[in-house]
Amino acid sequence: MNTDTPAPSAALLLIGNELLSGRTQDKNLAFIGSRLAARGIVLCEARVIADIPAVIVQAINELRARHTYVFTTGGIGPTHDDITADCVAEAMGVALEVHPEAERRLLAYFQSRDVEANADRMRMARVPVGGTLIDNPVSIAPGFQIENVYVMAGVPRIMQSMFESIEPCLATGPRIDSISVICNLAEGTLANALRQLQEEFSTLDLGSYPMSAEDGQRVVLVAKGSDHEALVRVEGRLQSMVQSLNGQLFQS
């Protein structure tokens, strides 16, 4: 069903030189994207950026002005290149201070494991003034939220636990679902007919995605959107389109 109320929007900042070098393969985008879609929050853009203060500050300010939510991953650990908290504070124009509850949690955690609470480890207790903590059930060191910016760890298991703690507080929009049709036609064969369908079904996003198969070429035709009646209709139209072009359909 259509709605005139815009869906909440989001952007994701994946922060870290290790992502840009290819040394670390990101797993956070897929997780966050799927969880936001289930809540009807449209993830409009995702950026992978380096550990450069000016770049991080500029990206945060651009995105928080444009979207309902901004999520960041990475750069909140104890080392010198963990600068996300510093950059968020600068972007917001506030000081970065030790958060008493974050400090308490970290001190208790380190004491329970007979680990020295040195200055580097205690950097993880710093939060921009006005920020609230995001719980970290895995390794205690919290993320934080300030205004519409949510700052989380880069390690996937920790990030996921943080996201799950904030998820119930996020707004919801019309649920975004998808259908897919698999065929053996080339994209060039499908392009014109698919373009016409996209114009007809303007409430949906249609796309084509080649994939490999042992017995030959495949293209997956995908339609996404919150107009569920249109999704049902377009699935049948996609199947008819493939058959009219003498293509073969396969089980999705």
Secondary structure, DSSP 4 states (H G I P E B T S, - for coil): ---SSPPPEEEEEEE-HHHHTTSS---HHHHHHHHHHHTT-EEEEEEEE-S-HHHHHHHHHHHHHHSSEEEEES--SSSTT--HHHHHHHHHT--EEE-HHHHHHHHHHHHHTT----HHHHGGGEEETT-EEE--TTTS--EEEETTEEEE-SSHHHHHHHHHHHGGGS---S--EEEEEEES--HHHHHHHHHHHHHH-TTSEEEEEEEEETTEEEEEEEEEES-HHHHHHHHHHHHHHHHHTT--EE--
